């Protein structure tokens, strides 16, 4: 990630095709030692590509990745009801979990703040 970030910094600074030397200079300025294998891999993958296009492609790929906790809803009208029905079940599980944590304090014979 640090190599990609350094490459992007160099590109944003006006260098459309940063070299390994340019990236090493950026990394050295913040005290990071560069691994030549990883550095060459990043340069070979990004060399000659338009950074804006690469970022746009990446954003498109990230849009398809689920972002934890979100409920996928399909276009079918009947699918919204089961998703709405699962919300009370989740709230009930949280209440049960809270009760368990309170009960576990009672089992010890003393509370943390007593």
MDTraj code that builds the backbone (N, CA, C; nanometers):
import mdtraj as md
import numpy as np

residues = "UNK UNK UNK UNK UNK UNK UNK UNK UNK UNK UNK UNK UNK UNK UNK UNK UNK UNK UNK UNK UNK UNK UNK UNK UNK UNK UNK UNK UNK UNK UNK UNK UNK UNK UNK UNK UNK UNK UNK UNK UNK UNK UNK UNK UNK UNK UNK UNK UNK UNK UNK UNK UNK UNK UNK UNK UNK UNK UNK UNK UNK UNK UNK UNK UNK UNK UNK UNK UNK UNK UNK UNK UNK UNK UNK UNK UNK UNK UNK UNK UNK UNK UNK UNK UNK UNK UNK UNK UNK UNK UNK UNK UNK UNK UNK UNK UNK UNK UNK UNK UNK UNK UNK UNK UNK UNK UNK UNK UNK UNK UNK UNK UNK UNK".split()
xyz = np.array([
    [0.0823, -0.1182, 0.0000],
    [0.0000, 0.0000, 0.0000],
    [0.0875, 0.1256, 0.0000],
    [0.1979, 0.1194, 0.0728],
    [0.2841, 0.2377, 0.0788],
    [0.3455, 0.2693, -0.0569],
    [0.3677, 0.1666, -0.1364],
    [0.4263, 0.1884, -0.2684],
    [0.3237, 0.2515, -0.3629],
    [0.2005, 0.2054, -0.3524],
    [0.0936, 0.2623, -0.4340],
    [0.0705, 0.4077, -0.3933],
    [0.0689, 0.4336, -0.2626],
    [0.0481, 0.5696, -0.2141],
    [0.1610, 0.6612, -0.2612],
    [0.2833, 0.6132, -0.2565],
    [0.3971, 0.6929, -0.3025],
    [0.3883, 0.7186, -0.4523],
    [0.3472, 0.6171, -0.5269],
    [0.3298, 0.6332, -0.6710],
    [0.2244, 0.7399, -0.6990],
    [0.1129, 0.7341, -0.6258],
    [0.0062, 0.8315, -0.6448],
    [0.0510, 0.9721, -0.6062],
    [0.1292, 0.9841, -0.4985],
    [0.1816, 1.1147, -0.4598],
    [0.2702, 1.1732, -0.5694],
    [0.3551, 1.0904, -0.6254],
    [0.4424, 1.1369, -0.7334],
    [0.3601, 1.1777, -0.8553],
    [0.2568, 1.0979, -0.8858],
    [0.1718, 1.1288, -1.0009],
    [0.0939, 1.2580, -0.9770],
    [0.0441, 1.2771, -0.8553],
    [-0.0279, 1.4005, -0.8239],
    [0.0645, 1.5219, -0.8244],
    [0.1919, 1.4976, -0.7996],
    [0.2905, 1.6044, -0.8027],
    [0.3311, 1.6451, -0.9435],
    [0.2782, 1.5799, -1.0439],
    [0.3055, 1.6175, -1.1819],
    [0.3903, 1.5185, -1.2594],
    [0.4410, 1.4156, -1.1936],
    [0.5224, 1.3150, -1.2609],
    [0.4285, 1.2061, -1.3133],
    [0.4016, 1.2067, -1.4424],
    [0.3036, 1.1132, -1.4988],
    [0.3520, 0.9691, -1.5003],
    [0.4824, 0.9475, -1.4922],
    [0.5363, 0.8123, -1.4917],
    [0.6528, 0.8045, -1.3911],
    [0.6207, 0.7935, -1.2615],
    [0.7257, 0.7910, -1.1593],
    [0.8158, 0.6687, -1.1733],
    [0.9444, 0.6894, -1.1477],
    [1.0405, 0.5793, -1.1515],
    [1.0609, 0.5245, -1.0111],
    [1.1359, 0.4161, -1.0021],
    [1.1667, 0.3571, -0.8715],
    [1.2431, 0.4574, -0.7852],
    [1.3296, 0.5337, -0.8475],
    [1.4077, 0.6348, -0.7747],
    [1.3157, 0.7400, -0.7133],
    [1.2129, 0.7820, -0.7881],
    [1.1182, 0.8818, -0.7388],
    [1.0407, 0.8291, -0.6179],
    [0.9977, 0.7054, -0.6265],
    [0.9201, 0.6463, -0.5180],
    [1.0086, 0.6233, -0.3958],
    [1.1315, 0.5778, -0.4175],
    [1.2243, 0.5595, -0.3057],
    [1.2515, 0.6916, -0.2351],
    [1.2608, 0.7984, -0.3119],
    [1.2856, 0.9298, -0.2528],
    [1.1697, 0.9706, -0.1621],
    [1.0473, 0.9446, -0.2058],
    [0.9292, 0.9765, -0.1248],
    [0.9281, 0.8919, 0.0023],
    [0.9537, 0.7617, -0.0119],
    [0.9529, 0.6731, 0.1044],
    [1.0656, 0.7069, 0.2019],
    [1.1829, 0.7392, 0.1504],
    [1.2954, 0.7763, 0.2355],
    [1.2668, 0.9037, 0.3146],
    [1.1885, 0.9931, 0.2571],
    [1.1585, 1.1198, 0.3248],
    [1.0779, 1.0999, 0.4529],
    [1.0090, 0.9861, 0.4640],
    [0.9317, 0.9566, 0.5848],
    [0.9909, 0.8392, 0.6632],
    [1.1117, 0.7986, 0.6261],
    [1.1820, 0.6961, 0.7023],
    [1.1422, 0.5534, 0.6725],
    [1.0904, 0.5273, 0.5547],
    [1.0501, 0.3910, 0.5177],
    [1.1506, 0.3357, 0.4178],
    [1.1989, 0.2162, 0.4466],
    [1.2922, 0.1496, 0.3563],
    [1.2132, 0.0739, 0.2497],
    [1.2493, 0.0926, 0.1242],
    [1.1752, 0.0339, 0.0125],
    [1.2235, -0.1073, -0.0189],
    [1.1278, -0.1966, -0.0430],
    [1.1557, -0.3323, -0.0883],
    [1.1530, -0.3299, -0.2411],
    [1.2656, -0.3597, -0.3035],
    [1.2771, -0.3475, -0.4492],
    [1.1792, -0.4355, -0.5249],
    [1.1527, -0.5566, -0.4754],
    [1.0606, -0.6469, -0.5457],
    [0.9199, -0.5877, -0.5510],
    [0.8725, -0.5422, -0.4370],
    [0.7373, -0.4852, -0.4319],
    [0.7294, -0.3553, -0.5107],
    [0.8331, -0.2760, -0.4989],
    [0.8378, -0.1489, -0.5710],
    [0.8328, -0.1719, -0.7222],
    [0.9106, -0.2661, -0.7710],
    [0.9114, -0.2965, -0.9144],
    [0.7784, -0.3536, -0.9604],
    [0.7107, -0.4302, -0.8731],
    [0.5791, -0.4860, -0.9060],
    [0.4773, -0.3729, -0.9260],
    [0.4767, -0.2761, -0.8342],
    [0.3835, -0.1629, -0.8458],
    [0.4122, -0.0833, -0.9718],
    [0.5383, -0.0561, -0.9961],
    [0.5747, 0.0228, -1.1143],
    [0.5374, -0.0506, -1.2428],
    [0.5623, -0.1801, -1.2476],
    [0.5289, -0.2553, -1.3694],
    [0.3780, -0.2605, -1.3934],
    [0.2989, -0.2664, -1.2855],
    [0.1527, -0.2718, -1.3003],
    [0.0938, -0.1368, -1.3408],
    [0.1524, -0.0280, -1.2922],
    [0.0942, 0.1039, -1.3168],
    [0.1620, 0.1829, -1.4274],
    [0.2781, 0.1392, -1.4713],
    [0.3542, 0.2143, -1.5701],
    [0.2774, 0.2248, -1.7017],
    [0.2655, 0.3468, -1.7510],
    [0.1988, 0.3706, -1.8780],
    [0.0477, 0.3808, -1.8687],
    [-0.0080, 0.3693, -1.7484],
    [-0.1534, 0.3782, -1.7320],
    [-0.1892, 0.5151, -1.6760],
    [-0.3057, 0.5623, -1.7131],
    [-0.3572, 0.6875, -1.6607],
    [-0.4120, 0.6612, -1.5201],
    [-0.3590, 0.7334, -1.4223],
    [-0.3966, 0.7096, -1.2831],
    [-0.5453, 0.7312, -1.2600],
    [-0.6033, 0.8329, -1.3215],
    [-0.7465, 0.8596, -1.3042],
    [-0.8302, 0.7412, -1.3535],
    [-0.7880, 0.6810, -1.4645],
    [-0.8602, 0.5643, -1.5172],
    [-0.8480, 0.4445, -1.4239],
    [-0.7293, 0.4241, -1.3676],
    [-0.7070, 0.3124, -1.2753],
    [-0.7936, 0.3292, -1.1506],
    [-0.8003, 0.4521, -1.0991],
    [-0.8818, 0.4790, -0.9803],
    [-1.0295, 0.4580, -1.0131],
    [-1.0745, 0.5036, -1.1279],
    [-1.2145, 0.4864, -1.1678],
    [-1.2504, 0.3379, -1.1792],
    [-1.1599, 0.2573, -1.2334],
    [-1.1845, 0.1134, -1.2427],
    [-1.1909, 0.0510, -1.1036],
    [-1.1048, 0.0957, -1.0143],
    [-1.1040, 0.0432, -0.8782],
    [-1.2302, 0.0770, -0.8024],
    [-1.2803, 0.1984, -0.8206],
    [-1.4037, 0.2388, -0.7543],
    [-1.5193, 0.1527, -0.8051],
    [-1.5198, 0.1248, -0.9338],
    [-1.6239, 0.0385, -0.9891],
    [-1.6198, -0.1014, -0.9297],
    [-1.4995, -0.1522, -0.9060],
    [-1.4863, -0.2855, -0.8457],
    [-1.5277, -0.2838, -0.6992],
    [-1.4942, -0.1771, -0.6275],
    [-1.5303, -0.1681, -0.4864],
    [-1.6801, -0.1536, -0.4665],
    [-1.7493, -0.0982, -0.5640],
    [-1.8935, -0.0809, -0.5534],
    [-1.9651, -0.2155, -0.5445],
    [-1.9052, -0.3204, -0.5977],
    [-1.9692, -0.4513, -0.5960],
    [-1.9354, -0.5327, -0.4714],
    [-1.8486, -0.4797, -0.3854],
    [-1.8092, -0.5508, -0.2642],
    [-1.9068, -0.5180, -0.1521],
    [-1.9615, -0.6191, -0.0839],
    [-2.0521, -0.5914, 0.0273],
    [-1.9777, -0.5228, 0.1408],
    [-2.0439, -0.4289, 0.2044],
    [-1.9801, -0.3493, 0.3089],
    [-2.0411, -0.3803, 0.4450],
    [-2.0342, -0.5014, 0.4890],
    [-2.0766, -0.5479, 0.6198],
    [-2.1976, -0.4799, 0.6806],
    [-2.2942, -0.5555, 0.7196],
    [-2.4104, -0.5025, 0.7871],
    [-2.5215, -0.4588, 0.6940],
    [-2.4928, -0.4348, 0.5724],
    [-2.5956, -0.3922, 0.4780],
    [-2.6743, -0.5129, 0.4311],
    [-2.8035, -0.4948, 0.4177],
    [-2.8899, -0.6025, 0.3713],
    [-2.9117, -0.5846, 0.2222],
    [-2.8809, -0.6872, 0.1454],
    [-2.9008, -0.6815, 0.0016],
    [-3.0488, -0.6970, -0.0286],
    [-3.1045, -0.6037, -0.1026],
    [-3.2460, -0.6072, -0.1376],
    [-3.2560, -0.6203, -0.2886],
    [-3.3279, -0.7227, -0.3329],
    [-3.3447, -0.7412, -0.4768],
    [-3.4614, -0.6572, -0.5264],
    [-3.4808, -0.6571, -0.6568],
    [-3.5856, -0.5752, -0.7163],
    [-3.7246, -0.6342, -0.6984],
    [-3.7351, -0.7595, -0.6550],
    [-3.8646, -0.8238, -0.6382],
    [-3.9406, -0.7594, -0.5224],
    [-4.0702, -0.7286, -0.5397],
    [-4.1453, -0.6602, -0.4345],
    [-4.1582, -0.7420, -0.3068],
    [-4.1638, -0.8717, -0.3148],
    [-4.1816, -0.9555, -0.1962],
    [-4.0557, -0.9703, -0.1135],
    [-3.9411, -0.9304, -0.1641],
    [-3.8169, -0.9526, -0.0921],
    [-3.7946, -0.8502, 0.0182],
    [-3.8624, -0.7379, 0.0163],
    [-3.8415, -0.6343, 0.1179],
    [-3.8988, -0.6767, 0.2523],
    [-4.0053, -0.7529, 0.2536],
    [-4.0682, -0.7944, 0.3791],
    [-3.9768, -0.8817, 0.4639],
    [-3.9085, -0.9834, 0.4094],
    [-3.8191, -1.0618, 0.4940],
    [-3.7039, -0.9788, 0.5494],
    [-3.6546, -0.8839, 0.4744],
    [-3.5450, -0.8005, 0.5231],
    [-3.5922, -0.7153, 0.6392],
    [-3.7126, -0.6627, 0.6302],
    [-3.7667, -0.5819, 0.7387],
    [-3.7964, -0.6686, 0.8605],
    [-3.8344, -0.7913, 0.8397],
    [-3.8645, -0.8820, 0.9495],
    [-3.7406, -0.9247, 1.0260],
    [-3.6248, -0.9180, 0.9666],
    [-3.5032, -0.9607, 1.0351],
    [-3.4516, -0.8545, 1.1313],
    [-3.4925, -0.7299, 1.1161],
    [-3.4457, -0.6229, 1.2043],
    [-3.4904, -0.6435, 1.3483],
    [-3.6182, -0.6786, 1.3762],
    [-3.6569, -0.7029, 1.5155],
    [-3.5830, -0.8232, 1.5755],
    [-3.5548, -0.9217, 1.4950],
    [-3.4817, -1.0376, 1.5453],
    [-3.3420, -0.9979, 1.5885],
    [-3.2778, -0.9104, 1.5134],
    [-3.1437, -0.8640, 1.5491],
    [-3.1483, -0.7831, 1.6775],
    [-3.2511, -0.6999, 1.6946],
    [-3.2641, -0.6205, 1.8167],
    [-3.2870, -0.7114, 1.9364],
    [-3.3648, -0.8170, 1.9168],
    [-3.3914, -0.9119, 2.0252],
    [-3.2636, -0.9840, 2.0658],
    [-3.1799, -1.0196, 1.9689],
    [-3.0536, -1.0855, 1.9998],
    [-2.9638, -0.9945, 2.0813],
    [-2.9631, -0.8659, 2.0498],
    [-2.8815, -0.7712, 2.1254],
    [-2.9292, -0.7612, 2.2691],
    [-3.0623, -0.7629, 2.2907],
    [-3.1160, -0.7568, 2.4260],
    [-3.0745, -0.8809, 2.5043],
    [-3.0832, -0.9977, 2.4396],
    [-3.0433, -1.1211, 2.5049],
    [-2.8956, -1.1171, 2.5420],
    [-2.8155, -1.0643, 2.4531],
    [-2.6715, -1.0554, 2.4777],
    [-2.6438, -0.9627, 2.5953],
    [-2.7169, -0.8530, 2.6046],
    [-2.6981, -0.7584, 2.7143],
    [-2.7360, -0.8246, 2.8469],
    [-2.8445, -0.9005, 2.8461],
    [-2.8862, -0.9701, 2.9681],
    [-2.7786, -1.0689, 3.0114],
    [-2.7210, -1.1391, 2.9156],
    [-2.6161, -1.2357, 2.9478],
    [-2.4961, -1.1676, 3.0112],
    [-2.4586, -1.0503, 2.9591],
    [-2.3427, -0.9818, 3.0151],
    [-2.3717, -0.9334, 3.1562],
    [-2.4967, -0.8900, 3.1841],
    [-2.5324, -0.8495, 3.3194],
    [-2.5322, -0.9694, 3.4128],
    [-2.5813, -1.0832, 3.3644],
    [-2.5835, -1.2041, 3.4455],
    [-2.4432, -1.2529, 3.4761],
    [-2.3517, -1.2360, 3.3832],
    [-2.2159, -1.2833, 3.4065],
    [-2.1498, -1.2035, 3.5177],
    [-2.1871, -1.0769, 3.5362],
    [-2.1350, -0.9989, 3.6482],
    [-2.1859, -1.0553, 3.7805],
    [-2.3121, -1.0992, 3.7819],
    [-2.3695, -1.1553, 3.9048],
    [-2.3013, -1.2853, 3.9429],
    [-2.2596, -1.3618, 3.8444],
    [-2.1939, -1.4907, 3.8714],
    [-2.0617, -1.4715, 3.9427],
    [-1.9945, -1.3605, 3.9205],
    [-1.8632, -1.3391, 3.9798],
    [-1.8734, -1.2991, 4.1265],
    [-1.9872, -1.2469, 4.1684],
    [-2.0021, -1.2098, 4.3083],
    [-1.9685, -1.0650, 4.3342],
    [-1.9180, -0.9975, 4.2399],
    [-1.8915, -0.8535, 4.2559],
    [-1.8954, -0.7874, 4.1180],
    [-1.9192, -0.6580, 4.1167],
    [-1.9230, -0.5843, 3.9921],
    [-1.7928, -0.5066, 3.9732],
    [-1.7685, -0.4632, 3.8576],
    [-1.6457, -0.3923, 3.8255],
    [-1.6367, -0.2593, 3.8994],
    [-1.7497, -0.1934, 3.9189],
    [-1.7485, -0.0612, 3.9796],
    [-1.8053, -0.0596, 4.1202],
    [-1.8165, -0.1726, 4.1858],
    [-1.8702, -0.1783, 4.3240],
    [-1.7619, -0.1428, 4.4245],
])
top = md.Topology()
chain = top.add_chain()
for i, resn in enumerate(residues, 1):
    res = top.add_residue(resn, chain, resSeq=i)
    for name in ("N", "CA", "C"):
        top.add_atom(name, md.element.get_by_symbol(name[0]), res)
traj = md.Trajectory(xyz[None], top)
